[in-house]
């Protein structure tokens, strides 16, 4: 998945941008007191996308279509 589509997702779910680490972007969900980091790569592995969504309290994302990103290919 493209990073730009992943970054939009936490922001629409009530998460806030916390800061930039060395190679990662940090998001926090203050309501649930959860944080997650997203690597600064152009492409992010699908398994990592699921983990990031789970970390911010979104629960299990059934498919990448739930993230409302356009089809690639």
TINUKOL-825166 format. One record per residue (C-alpha): z, x, y; residue in three letters. Coordinates in pm, 1 decimal. Layout:
N
pz:Z | px:X | py:Y | residu:ALA
...
! end
This chain:
73
pz:0.0 | px:0.0 | py:0.0 | residu:UNK
pz:-69.5 | px:119.0 | py:349.7 | residu:UNK
pz:244.0 | px:217.3 | py:539.7 | residu:UNK
pz:159.2 | px:3.3 | py:841.0 | residu:UNK
pz:173.3 | px:-314.4 | py:629.7 | residu:UNK
pz:505.2 | px:-217.2 | py:478.0 | residu:UNK
pz:658.5 | px:-143.7 | py:819.7 | residu:UNK
pz:573.9 | px:-492.4 | py:948.8 | residu:UNK
pz:756.9 | px:-658.1 | py:660.6 | residu:UNK
pz:1119.3 | px:-554.9 | py:736.3 | residu:UNK
pz:1072.6 | px:-634.5 | py:1103.6 | residu:UNK
pz:972.1 | px:-992.8 | py:1020.8 | residu:UNK
pz:1277.5 | px:-1026.4 | py:794.9 | residu:UNK
pz:1541.8 | px:-950.6 | py:1056.8 | residu:UNK
pz:1567.5 | px:-576.2 | py:1003.5 | residu:UNK
pz:1583.0 | px:-335.5 | py:1292.0 | residu:UNK
pz:1432.8 | px:7.7 | py:1335.7 | residu:UNK
pz:1726.9 | px:250.2 | py:1327.0 | residu:UNK
pz:1554.1 | px:583.2 | py:1371.9 | residu:UNK
pz:1333.2 | px:855.7 | py:1235.9 | residu:UNK
pz:1461.9 | px:1107.9 | py:987.1 | residu:UNK
pz:1284.9 | px:1427.2 | py:888.2 | residu:UNK
pz:1013.9 | px:1257.1 | py:683.0 | residu:UNK
pz:1132.2 | px:895.8 | py:676.0 | residu:UNK
pz:1171.7 | px:588.0 | py:894.6 | residu:UNK
pz:1509.7 | px:415.7 | py:863.4 | residu:UNK
pz:1555.4 | px:37.8 | py:883.1 | residu:UNK
pz:1881.7 | px:-154.5 | py:884.1 | residu:UNK
pz:1963.4 | px:-517.7 | py:809.5 | residu:UNK
pz:2284.6 | px:-561.4 | py:1007.4 | residu:UNK
pz:2349.2 | px:-913.9 | py:879.8 | residu:UNK
pz:2359.0 | px:-793.8 | py:518.3 | residu:UNK
pz:2482.8 | px:-442.8 | py:604.9 | residu:UNK
pz:2197.9 | px:-278.8 | py:414.4 | residu:UNK
pz:1967.3 | px:8.6 | py:498.9 | residu:UNK
pz:1647.9 | px:150.6 | py:357.5 | residu:UNK
pz:1414.6 | px:436.0 | py:432.7 | residu:UNK
pz:1035.3 | px:434.4 | py:422.1 | residu:UNK
pz:846.3 | px:761.0 | py:382.6 | residu:UNK
pz:593.2 | px:857.5 | py:646.1 | residu:UNK
pz:290.2 | px:873.6 | py:417.4 | residu:UNK
pz:-36.0 | px:686.5 | py:466.6 | residu:UNK
pz:-9.9 | px:533.4 | py:119.0 | residu:UNK
pz:316.8 | px:423.7 | py:-43.4 | residu:UNK
pz:354.2 | px:368.5 | py:-418.6 | residu:UNK
pz:394.2 | px:2.3 | py:-520.4 | residu:UNK
pz:718.5 | px:71.6 | py:-708.5 | residu:UNK
pz:865.3 | px:225.5 | py:-394.1 | residu:UNK
pz:756.2 | px:-79.3 | py:-192.8 | residu:UNK
pz:952.2 | px:-302.8 | py:-431.3 | residu:UNK
pz:1256.8 | px:-75.7 | py:-398.2 | residu:UNK
pz:1245.3 | px:-76.4 | py:-17.9 | residu:UNK
pz:1225.4 | px:-456.9 | py:-10.6 | residu:UNK
pz:1516.9 | px:-478.9 | py:-252.9 | residu:UNK
pz:1722.7 | px:-232.0 | py:-46.4 | residu:UNK
pz:1694.8 | px:-438.5 | py:271.4 | residu:UNK
pz:1827.4 | px:-744.0 | py:92.2 | residu:UNK
pz:1503.2 | px:-927.8 | py:32.2 | residu:UNK
pz:1566.2 | px:-953.8 | py:-339.9 | residu:UNK
pz:1283.4 | px:-902.9 | py:-583.4 | residu:UNK
pz:937.0 | px:-926.2 | py:-438.6 | residu:UNK
pz:725.2 | px:-1088.6 | py:-706.5 | residu:UNK
pz:394.5 | px:-937.8 | py:-595.7 | residu:UNK
pz:242.0 | px:-744.1 | py:-310.6 | residu:UNK
pz:82.7 | px:-1070.9 | py:-197.8 | residu:UNK
pz:435.4 | px:-1172.4 | py:-88.0 | residu:UNK
pz:410.0 | px:-898.2 | py:174.8 | residu:UNK
pz:100.8 | px:-1065.5 | py:325.6 | residu:UNK
pz:-104.6 | px:-749.9 | py:333.1 | residu:UNK
pz:-482.2 | px:-758.1 | py:308.9 | residu:UNK
pz:-648.9 | px:-662.2 | py:-17.1 | residu:UNK
pz:-760.3 | px:-301.8 | py:-42.3 | residu:UNK
pz:-1050.3 | px:-172.9 | py:-236.8 | residu:UNK
! end
